[in-house]
């Protein structure tokens, strides 16, 4: 199997890396920041950044041939543990069935200036 770089319109990295990579059924994202779609503008609130992160993750999944149903694990990196309160409601909205949610981890990290939350995910796409 060969590796395929995934790129999506409206979101990219400044470095020479794709937004995700896929080999066979495995899709792994690079780090996903909460920039406003199509720009390098970073919203001031963690809530807006979380919405953008999830928007970009959805676009990456689509670009890689998958959906949220294919996600196995999501790691969130936040500058403050209190920011999990901004993630939780959107998480439950994306995955309302408690018996069928991906694994998730939220950890604090020192992130670039103005970035309050970032994420990465792993998906298994067998369709």
Order of alpha helices (4+ residues) and beta strands (2+ residues): beta-beta-beta-beta-alpha-beta-alpha-beta-beta
